[in-house]
Amino acid sequence: MLKETKEDEIQRNPWVTAIPLMLAMFIYVLDGTIANVALPHMAGTFSATRDESLWILTSYMIAGGIVIPTVGWFSKLMGRKNFFMFSLFLFSFASMLCGMARNIEFMIFARILQGFGGGGILPLGQAILLEGFPKEKRGLAMSVFGLGVIVAPIIGPVLGGWITDNWSWPWIFYINIPFGCLAVLLSKKLLYDPPYARRQKGVKIDTVGFITLSLWLITLQVVLDKGNNADWFNATWICWTFGFSVVFCIAFFISQLLNKDSLVDLAVFKDKNYSAGTIIQIVMQGVLYASLAILPQFLQNMLGYTAFLSGATMMPRGFGALAAIGLCSFLADRINKRILVAVGLTLLGTSTFIFGSLNLQIASINIVIPNFIMGLGMGLAMIPIIAISVETLTNEQMTNATGLQNLLKNIGSAIGTSVVGTMLTRFAQVHQYMLVGNLSPLNENFIIRLKSMGGALMQYTAPDMANHMAQYQMYRQLIQQSTLMAFMDAFRIFGALCFAVIPLLLFCKTTSHKIRRQKT
C-alpha cells in the first residue's frame, strides 16, 4: 500500500507530468508554422498552384478547430489520459503519412488526419498542467506552458527553412514521429487521471452541435482562404458561403444552450475573468500569427532576404519570449498578474509601431530589436493572461474551458492570417492611387528625376527607349513605396489593437501571492 502511495505521488508531481505534456504541445504547435516556408517546395512536388497548396495549411487548422471543442466529450468517453495518448498516436501516424505524400489530395487528407490528432493535444495539455499545480502556482505553470505555445511557432519557420534547404521537405513531418512516440510512452507512465477525468458510462454525443460546428468552421475557413482572391463580397458565392457560415455559427451556439449533453458548456462565459481573458488572447493570437505571416513577406519581397534568412530574423523574438518566461516564472506569483499583462501588451503594441515606422534603407538591427521586444511582450502578456482567465474556475470546468478557449484562439489565428493578406492588397491599392498623382508632367521634381534617369540610360539605348525605361522605373518605385506603406499600416493597426484590449484587464480579478500567503 505504501508503494502505491509513493507511485501516486510521483504521478501527481506537476513537474513530472509536465514532461510528456510539454513535448506533445511543442511538436503540435511547431507544426502550425514549420510547413509555411516549405510550401513552395511542396507545391512544386505536387504540381499544385499556390491557392491549392494553401489547403495544406488550412486543412490542418480546420480539422484541429473541429476537434478542440469535443475534447470534453472524448475525455468522458475514453478517459482523459487515454484520449491524450490516442491524439498523440494519431498525430504521429498522420505525420508519417504527410512525409510519404506524393500528390496534393493525399497530403490534404494526411493533414486533416494530423489536425484531428493534434486538435486535442493543446487544450488537454493546458488543462492537465493547470490542474497539477495549486492555484497560487498557476502563474509558474503557465510559464512552462508558454515555452511551447509561444516559442514553438516562432522557431517553426527557422527550423522548417533549415530542414527544407539541407534535407528535404518530408523531414519536417518525419521528425515528429520519434518525439511523438516518446511522448506517448511518457504519457502512459507519468500522467494520472483524477476521478472526474476518468472514463464515464452512458456518455452521449451532441450530434447537432458537432455537425453545425464542423459546417461553421469549414465554411468560415473557405471564406477566409478564398475571399481576397474572389474580391470578397463582390463575389456571389462568397456572400452565400459567408451567410451559411453565420447560420451554422448561430445554430451551433443555440444548440449548446438548449442541449443538455452539449459539446461545450457556455456557462463559463459568465465568469468575467474567463470572458475578458479569452478576448485578450484571441486578439494576441491574431496579432502573433498575422505578424508571422507578414514579416517574412516584408523581408523577402521588399528587402530581398532569402527564405532561411527571413526565418532566422524571427529568432530574436524567440529569445525575447524565453526571457519573458523566465521573468514570469519569477514574478507571476509575487505581483498582480494584471500588471504583467498590461506591460506585455504595451511592449507588444510598441514593437508593432516600431515595425510600422521602417523603410527600405534599414539595417538588420532595426529588425532584431523590435522582434525581441515583440517576443518579450508576447510572453509577458500571454502567460499570465491564461492563468488569470481560469483563476476563478474549478478543476472540473478546466477541460471544457480550455477547449472552448483554444477553439476561439484558433479562429482568431485564422482570421488574423487571412485579414492581413487583404489589408496588404487593399492598402497598397489605396496608397498607389494617392501617390500616382505625383507622376505628372506638372510635378517639377518628377520631371527632373525622370530626365536624370533617362539621361543615364541613353548611353545604353535609344533616347525614346531610355525615356520609356525611366518612366517604368519610376512607376516601379511608386509600387514599391505603396506596398511598403501598406505593410506599415498593417503593423500600426496591430499595435492599436494591442493597446485597445488593455482596459479589459479592469474586468479581471486576481490576487497576488503575497495576499494568498497572508490569508493562509
C-alpha positions as CSV (number, residue, x, y, z in Angstrom):
1,M,0.0,0.0,0.0
2,L,2.9,2.3,0.8
3,K,4.4,1.6,-2.6
4,E,1.2,2.6,-4.4
5,T,1.0,5.8,-2.5
6,K,4.5,6.8,-3.5
7,E,3.8,6.0,-7.1
8,D,0.7,8.1,-7.0
9,E,2.8,11.0,-5.5
10,I,5.2,10.6,-8.4
11,Q,2.4,10.6,-11.0
12,R,0.8,13.6,-9.4
13,N,4.1,15.6,-9.2
14,P,3.3,18.5,-11.6
15,W,6.9,18.8,-12.8
16,V,7.0,15.1,-13.7
17,T,3.7,15.3,-15.6
18,A,4.9,18.4,-17.4
19,I,7.5,16.4,-19.3
20,P,5.2,14.5,-21.7
21,L,2.8,17.4,-21.9
22,M,5.4,19.9,-23.0
23,L,6.9,17.6,-25.5
24,A,3.5,16.9,-27.1
25,M,2.4,20.5,-27.1
26,F,5.7,21.7,-28.5
27,I,5.6,19.4,-31.6
28,Y,1.9,20.2,-32.2
29,V,2.3,24.0,-32.1
30,L,5.5,23.7,-34.1
31,D,3.7,22.0,-36.9
32,G,1.4,25.0,-37.3
33,T,4.2,27.2,-38.8
34,I,7.0,24.8,-39.7
35,A,5.4,24.0,-43.1
36,N,5.0,27.6,-44.1
37,V,8.5,28.1,-45.6
38,A,8.3,24.7,-47.3
39,L,5.0,25.4,-49.1
40,P,6.6,26.4,-52.4
41,H,8.7,23.2,-52.4
42,M,5.6,21.0,-51.7
43,A,3.6,22.8,-54.4
44,G,6.4,22.1,-56.8
45,T,6.5,18.4,-55.8
46,F,2.7,18.1,-56.3
47,S,2.5,20.3,-59.4
48,A,-0.1,22.4,-57.5
49,T,-0.9,26.0,-57.7
50,R,-0.3,28.5,-54.9
51,D,-4.0,28.5,-54.0
52,E,-4.2,24.7,-53.9
53,S,-1.1,24.5,-51.7
54,L,-2.7,26.8,-49.1
55,W,-5.1,24.0,-48.3
56,I,-2.1,22.1,-46.8
57,L,-2.1,24.7,-44.1
58,T,-5.8,25.4,-43.8
59,S,-7.0,21.8,-43.7
60,Y,-4.8,21.3,-40.6
61,M,-6.4,24.3,-38.9
62,I,-9.9,23.3,-39.8
63,A,-9.5,19.7,-38.5
64,G,-7.9,20.9,-35.3
65,G,-10.6,23.5,-34.8
66,I,-13.4,20.9,-35.1
67,V,-11.8,18.6,-32.6
68,I,-10.9,21.2,-29.9
69,P,-14.5,21.7,-28.5
70,T,-15.0,17.9,-28.4
71,V,-12.2,17.2,-26.0
72,G,-14.5,17.2,-23.0
73,W,-16.8,14.6,-24.6
74,F,-13.9,12.4,-25.8
75,S,-12.4,12.6,-22.4
76,K,-15.6,11.3,-20.8
77,L,-15.9,8.6,-23.4
78,M,-12.3,7.3,-23.3
79,G,-10.8,8.8,-20.2
80,R,-8.7,12.0,-20.5
81,K,-5.3,10.2,-20.3
82,N,-6.3,7.6,-22.9
83,F,-7.7,10.3,-25.3
84,F,-4.5,12.4,-24.9
85,M,-2.4,9.3,-25.8
86,F,-4.7,8.5,-28.7
87,S,-4.4,12.0,-30.0
88,L,-0.6,11.8,-29.8
89,F,-0.5,8.5,-31.7
90,L,-2.8,9.7,-34.4
91,F,-0.8,12.9,-34.8
92,S,2.5,10.9,-35.1
93,F,0.9,8.4,-37.6
94,A,-0.5,11.2,-39.7
95,S,2.9,13.0,-39.7
96,M,4.4,9.8,-41.3
97,L,1.6,9.9,-44.0
98,C,2.4,13.6,-44.7
99,G,6.0,12.8,-45.4
100,M,5.0,10.0,-47.7
101,A,2.5,12.0,-49.7
102,R,3.1,12.2,-53.4
103,N,0.1,14.2,-54.6
104,I,-1.9,17.1,-53.2
105,E,-5.0,15.1,-52.5
106,F,-3.2,12.6,-50.2
107,M,-1.3,15.4,-48.5
108,I,-4.5,17.3,-47.7
109,F,-6.1,14.0,-46.3
110,A,-3.0,13.4,-44.2
111,R,-3.0,17.0,-42.9
112,I,-6.7,16.6,-41.9
113,L,-5.9,13.4,-40.1
114,Q,-3.0,15.2,-38.4
115,G,-5.2,18.1,-37.4
116,F,-7.8,15.6,-35.9
117,G,-5.0,14.0,-33.9
118,G,-3.4,17.3,-32.8
119,G,-6.6,19.2,-32.0
120,G,-6.9,17.7,-28.5
121,I,-3.3,18.0,-27.5
122,L,-3.2,21.7,-26.6
123,P,-6.4,22.1,-24.6
124,L,-5.8,18.7,-22.8
125,G,-2.2,19.6,-22.1
126,Q,-3.2,23.0,-20.8
127,A,-5.9,21.6,-18.6
128,I,-3.7,18.9,-17.1
129,L,-0.9,21.3,-16.5
130,L,-3.1,23.8,-14.7
131,E,-4.8,21.2,-12.5
132,G,-1.4,19.8,-11.5
133,F,-0.3,23.0,-9.8
134,P,-2.1,24.7,-6.9
135,K,-3.8,28.0,-7.7
136,E,-1.1,30.1,-6.2
137,K,1.5,28.4,-8.6
138,R,-0.5,28.5,-11.8
139,G,1.5,31.5,-13.0
140,L,4.5,29.3,-12.8
141,A,2.6,26.6,-14.7
142,M,1.8,29.0,-17.4
143,S,5.4,29.9,-17.7
144,V,6.1,26.3,-18.5
145,F,3.1,26.2,-20.9
146,G,4.4,29.4,-22.7
147,L,7.6,27.6,-23.5
148,G,5.6,25.5,-26.0
149,V,2.9,27.8,-27.3
150,I,4.9,30.9,-27.8
151,V,8.4,29.7,-28.7
152,A,7.4,26.9,-31.0
153,P,5.5,28.9,-33.6
154,I,8.4,31.4,-33.7
155,I,11.2,28.9,-34.3
156,G,9.0,26.9,-36.7
157,P,9.8,28.9,-39.9
158,V,13.6,28.8,-39.0
159,L,13.6,25.1,-38.4
160,G,11.4,24.4,-41.4
161,G,13.7,26.5,-43.7
162,W,16.8,24.8,-42.5
163,I,15.4,21.3,-42.9
164,T,14.0,22.1,-46.3
165,D,17.3,23.6,-47.6
166,N,19.6,21.0,-46.1
167,W,17.5,17.8,-46.3
168,S,14.0,17.8,-48.0
169,W,10.5,18.9,-47.0
170,P,9.2,15.5,-45.9
171,W,11.6,15.6,-43.0
172,I,9.7,18.5,-41.4
173,F,7.0,15.8,-40.8
174,Y,9.2,12.8,-40.2
175,I,10.9,14.5,-37.2
176,N,7.5,14.4,-35.4
177,I,7.5,10.6,-35.3
178,P,10.2,9.7,-32.7
179,F,9.2,12.6,-30.5
180,G,5.5,11.7,-30.7
181,C,6.2,8.1,-29.9
182,L,8.4,9.1,-26.9
183,A,5.6,11.4,-25.7
184,V,3.1,8.6,-25.8
185,L,5.3,6.3,-23.8
186,L,6.0,9.0,-21.2
187,S,2.3,9.8,-21.0
188,K,1.5,6.2,-20.3
189,K,3.9,6.2,-17.5
190,L,3.6,9.7,-15.9
191,L,0.1,11.0,-16.4
192,Y,-2.7,10.5,-13.9
193,D,-6.5,10.8,-14.3
194,P,-8.4,12.3,-11.3
195,P,-11.8,10.8,-10.7
196,Y,-13.7,13.4,-12.7
197,A,-11.5,12.9,-15.7
198,R,-11.8,9.1,-16.0
199,R,-13.9,7.2,-18.4
200,Q,-17.7,7.5,-17.8
201,K,-20.6,5.3,-18.8
202,G,-23.6,6.4,-20.8
203,V,-21.9,9.3,-22.5
204,K,-24.0,10.9,-25.3
205,I,-22.7,12.8,-28.2
206,D,-24.2,16.1,-29.3
207,T,-24.7,15.2,-32.9
208,V,-26.4,18.5,-33.9
209,G,-23.6,20.5,-32.2
210,F,-20.9,18.6,-33.8
211,I,-22.4,18.9,-37.3
212,T,-23.1,22.6,-37.0
213,L,-19.6,23.2,-35.6
214,S,-18.0,21.4,-38.4
215,L,-20.0,23.2,-41.1
216,W,-19.4,26.5,-39.4
217,L,-15.6,26.2,-39.3
218,I,-15.3,24.7,-42.8
219,T,-17.4,27.4,-44.5
220,L,-15.6,30.1,-42.4
221,Q,-12.2,28.8,-43.5
222,V,-13.2,28.7,-47.2
223,V,-14.3,32.4,-46.9
224,L,-11.1,33.4,-45.2
225,D,-8.9,31.5,-47.7
226,K,-10.6,32.4,-50.9
227,G,-12.2,35.8,-50.0
228,N,-9.3,38.0,-51.1
229,N,-8.8,36.3,-54.4
230,A,-12.5,36.4,-55.1
231,D,-12.8,40.1,-54.2
232,W,-14.7,39.2,-51.0
233,F,-18.4,40.1,-51.0
234,N,-18.3,41.3,-54.6
235,A,-18.4,37.6,-55.4
236,T,-21.9,36.0,-55.1
237,W,-20.6,32.6,-53.9
238,I,-18.6,34.3,-51.1
239,C,-21.7,36.0,-49.9
240,W,-23.6,32.7,-49.9
241,T,-20.8,30.8,-48.2
242,F,-20.4,33.5,-45.5
243,G,-24.2,33.5,-45.0
244,F,-24.2,29.8,-44.4
245,S,-21.2,30.2,-42.0
246,V,-23.2,32.7,-40.0
247,V,-26.3,30.5,-39.9
248,F,-24.2,27.4,-38.8
249,C,-22.4,29.5,-36.2
250,I,-25.7,30.7,-34.7
251,A,-27.2,27.2,-34.8
252,F,-24.1,25.8,-33.0
253,F,-24.4,28.3,-30.1
254,I,-28.1,27.9,-29.8
255,S,-27.7,24.1,-29.7
256,Q,-25.1,24.4,-27.0
257,L,-27.5,26.5,-24.9
258,L,-30.5,24.2,-25.4
259,N,-28.9,20.7,-25.4
260,K,-28.3,19.2,-22.0
261,D,-25.5,17.0,-23.4
262,S,-23.8,19.8,-25.3
263,L,-20.2,19.6,-26.7
264,V,-19.2,22.7,-24.7
265,D,-20.6,24.4,-21.6
266,L,-21.1,28.1,-22.4
267,A,-21.8,28.8,-18.8
268,V,-18.0,29.5,-18.3
269,F,-18.6,32.8,-20.1
270,K,-20.5,34.1,-17.0
271,D,-17.1,34.3,-15.4
272,K,-15.7,37.8,-16.1
273,N,-12.1,36.6,-15.9
274,Y,-12.7,33.9,-18.5
275,S,-14.6,36.2,-20.9
276,A,-12.2,39.1,-20.7
277,G,-9.1,36.9,-20.7
278,T,-10.4,34.9,-23.7
279,I,-11.0,38.1,-25.8
280,I,-7.4,39.4,-25.0
281,Q,-6.0,36.0,-26.0
282,I,-7.9,36.0,-29.3
283,V,-6.5,39.4,-30.2
284,M,-3.0,38.4,-29.2
285,Q,-3.2,35.2,-31.2
286,G,-4.4,37.0,-34.3
287,V,-1.5,39.5,-34.0
288,L,1.0,36.7,-33.4
289,Y,0.0,34.7,-36.5
290,A,-0.6,37.7,-38.7
291,S,2.8,39.1,-37.9
292,L,4.4,35.7,-38.5
293,A,2.8,35.8,-42.0
294,I,3.5,39.4,-42.8
295,L,7.1,39.9,-41.6
296,P,8.8,37.2,-43.8
297,Q,6.9,38.6,-46.8
298,F,8.2,42.1,-46.0
299,L,11.8,40.9,-45.6
300,Q,11.7,38.7,-48.8
301,N,9.7,40.9,-51.1
302,M,10.9,44.3,-50.0
303,L,14.4,43.8,-48.7
304,G,15.5,40.8,-50.8
305,Y,16.1,38.4,-47.9
306,T,16.3,34.6,-48.6
307,A,13.6,32.3,-47.1
308,F,16.0,30.9,-44.5
309,L,17.4,34.4,-43.6
310,S,13.9,35.8,-43.2
311,G,13.0,32.9,-41.0
312,A,16.2,33.4,-39.0
313,T,15.3,37.0,-38.2
314,M,12.4,35.6,-36.1
315,M,14.9,34.1,-33.7
316,P,15.3,37.3,-31.6
317,R,11.5,37.1,-31.0
318,G,12.2,33.6,-29.6
319,F,14.9,34.9,-27.3
320,G,12.5,37.6,-26.1
321,A,9.9,35.0,-25.3
322,L,12.4,32.9,-23.4
323,A,13.3,36.0,-21.3
324,A,9.6,36.6,-20.7
325,I,9.2,33.0,-19.5
326,G,12.0,33.5,-17.0
327,L,10.5,36.7,-15.7
328,C,7.0,35.3,-15.5
329,S,8.2,32.2,-13.5
330,F,9.8,34.6,-11.0
331,L,7.2,37.4,-10.9
332,A,3.9,35.8,-11.8
333,D,3.0,34.6,-8.3
334,R,4.7,37.6,-6.5
335,I,2.9,40.5,-8.0
336,N,-0.6,41.2,-9.5
337,K,-0.6,39.3,-12.9
338,R,-2.7,42.1,-14.5
339,I,0.4,44.3,-14.3
340,L,2.4,41.8,-16.2
341,V,-0.3,41.5,-18.9
342,A,-0.5,45.3,-19.2
343,V,3.2,45.7,-19.6
344,G,3.3,42.8,-22.1
345,L,0.6,44.3,-24.2
346,T,2.3,47.7,-24.1
347,L,5.6,46.2,-25.3
348,L,3.7,44.2,-28.0
349,G,1.9,47.3,-29.2
350,T,5.1,49.3,-29.1
351,S,7.1,46.8,-31.1
352,T,4.5,46.7,-33.9
353,F,4.5,50.5,-34.0
354,I,8.3,50.3,-34.5
355,F,7.8,47.9,-37.4
356,G,5.3,50.4,-38.7
357,S,8.0,53.1,-39.0
358,L,10.6,51.1,-41.0
359,N,11.8,51.9,-44.5
360,L,13.8,50.2,-47.2
361,Q,17.2,51.6,-46.0
362,I,17.2,49.8,-42.7
363,A,19.9,47.7,-41.1
364,S,19.4,44.2,-39.6
365,I,19.5,45.7,-36.1
366,N,16.3,47.6,-37.0
367,I,14.6,44.2,-37.4
368,V,16.3,42.4,-34.4
369,I,15.3,45.0,-31.7
370,P,11.6,45.2,-32.3
371,N,11.4,41.4,-32.8
372,F,13.0,40.9,-29.4
373,I,10.6,43.4,-27.8
374,M,7.6,41.7,-29.5
375,G,8.7,38.3,-28.2
376,L,9.2,39.8,-24.7
377,G,5.8,41.4,-24.8
378,M,4.0,38.4,-26.1
379,G,5.5,36.2,-23.3
380,L,4.8,38.7,-20.5
381,A,1.2,39.1,-21.7
382,M,0.2,35.6,-22.8
383,I,1.5,33.5,-19.9
384,P,-0.3,35.4,-17.1
385,I,-3.5,36.1,-19.0
386,I,-4.0,32.3,-19.5
387,A,-3.7,31.9,-15.7
388,I,-6.0,34.9,-15.0
389,S,-8.7,33.6,-17.4
390,V,-9.1,30.3,-15.5
391,E,-8.2,31.5,-12.0
392,T,-11.8,31.6,-10.7
393,L,-12.8,28.3,-12.4
394,T,-13.0,24.9,-10.7
395,N,-10.8,22.0,-11.8
396,E,-14.0,20.3,-13.1
397,Q,-14.6,23.2,-15.5
398,M,-11.0,23.3,-16.7
399,T,-11.1,20.8,-19.6
400,N,-14.2,22.4,-21.1
401,A,-13.0,25.9,-20.6
402,T,-9.5,25.3,-22.2
403,G,-11.1,23.5,-25.1
404,L,-13.6,26.3,-25.8
405,Q,-10.8,28.9,-25.3
406,N,-8.5,27.2,-27.7
407,L,-11.2,26.9,-30.3
408,L,-11.8,30.7,-30.3
409,K,-8.0,31.3,-30.3
410,N,-7.7,29.0,-33.4
411,I,-10.4,31.1,-35.1
412,G,-8.5,34.3,-34.1
413,S,-5.3,32.9,-35.7
414,A,-7.2,32.1,-39.0
415,I,-8.9,35.5,-39.1
416,G,-5.6,37.3,-38.4
417,T,-3.7,35.4,-41.1
418,S,-6.4,36.0,-43.7
419,V,-7.2,39.6,-42.9
420,V,-3.6,40.7,-43.0
421,G,-3.4,39.5,-46.7
422,T,-6.4,41.6,-47.5
423,M,-5.0,44.6,-45.7
424,L,-1.8,44.5,-47.7
425,T,-3.7,44.3,-51.0
426,R,-6.3,47.0,-50.2
427,F,-3.9,49.4,-48.5
428,A,-1.4,49.1,-51.4
429,Q,-4.1,50.0,-53.9
430,V,-5.1,53.0,-51.8
431,H,-1.6,54.3,-51.5
432,Q,-0.9,53.7,-55.2
433,Y,-4.0,55.7,-56.0
434,M,-2.8,58.5,-53.7
435,L,0.8,58.5,-55.0
436,V,0.2,58.2,-58.7
437,G,-0.8,61.8,-59.0
438,N,2.8,62.7,-58.3
439,L,3.9,61.1,-61.6
440,S,2.6,64.1,-63.5
441,P,4.2,66.5,-66.0
442,L,3.1,69.3,-63.7
443,N,5.3,67.9,-60.9
444,E,8.7,69.6,-61.3
445,N,10.5,67.1,-59.1
446,F,9.2,64.2,-61.1
447,I,10.3,65.8,-64.4
448,I,13.8,66.5,-63.0
449,R,14.1,62.9,-61.7
450,L,12.8,61.5,-65.0
451,K,15.2,63.4,-67.1
452,S,18.1,62.5,-64.9
453,M,17.3,58.8,-65.1
454,G,16.6,58.9,-68.8
455,G,19.9,60.7,-69.4
456,A,21.7,58.0,-67.6
457,L,20.0,55.3,-69.6
458,M,20.7,56.9,-73.0
459,Q,24.2,55.6,-73.1
460,Y,22.8,52.1,-73.3
461,T,19.8,52.5,-75.6
462,A,17.9,54.9,-77.9
463,P,16.5,58.1,-76.4
464,D,12.8,57.1,-76.8
465,M,13.5,53.7,-75.2
466,A,15.5,55.3,-72.4
467,N,12.6,57.6,-71.7
468,H,10.1,54.7,-71.5
469,M,12.5,52.7,-69.3
470,A,12.9,55.7,-66.9
471,Q,9.1,56.1,-66.7
472,Y,8.8,52.3,-66.0
473,Q,11.5,52.5,-63.3
474,M,9.7,55.5,-61.6
475,Y,6.4,53.5,-61.6
476,R,8.2,50.5,-60.1
477,Q,9.4,52.7,-57.3
478,L,5.9,54.0,-56.8
479,I,4.6,50.4,-56.5
480,Q,7.4,49.6,-54.1
481,Q,6.6,52.6,-51.9
482,S,2.8,52.0,-51.9
483,T,3.5,48.3,-50.9
484,L,5.9,49.5,-48.1
485,M,3.2,51.9,-46.8
486,A,0.7,49.0,-46.8
487,F,3.0,46.9,-44.6
488,M,3.5,49.8,-42.3
489,D,-0.3,50.5,-42.0
490,A,-0.9,46.8,-41.1
491,F,1.7,46.9,-38.4
492,R,0.3,50.0,-36.9
493,I,-3.2,48.5,-36.8
494,F,-1.9,45.5,-34.9
495,G,-0.3,47.9,-32.4
496,A,-3.5,49.8,-31.9
497,L,-5.4,46.5,-31.3
498,C,-2.9,45.5,-28.6
499,F,-3.4,48.9,-26.7
500,A,-7.2,48.7,-27.2
501,V,-7.6,45.4,-25.2
502,I,-5.7,46.6,-22.2
503,P,-8.8,48.2,-20.5
504,L,-10.4,44.7,-20.4
505,L,-8.0,43.8,-17.6
506,L,-10.1,46.0,-15.3
507,F,-12.8,43.3,-15.5
508,C,-10.4,40.6,-14.3
509,K,-10.0,39.8,-10.6
510,T,-6.7,38.3,-9.4
511,T,-4.8,38.1,-6.2
512,S,-1.0,38.3,-5.6
513,H,1.0,35.6,-4.0
514,K,1.6,37.9,-1.0
515,I,-2.1,38.3,-0.4
516,R,-2.7,34.5,-0.6
517,R,0.1,33.9,1.9
518,Q,-1.4,36.4,4.4
519,K,-4.8,34.6,4.1
520,T,-3.1,31.3,4.7
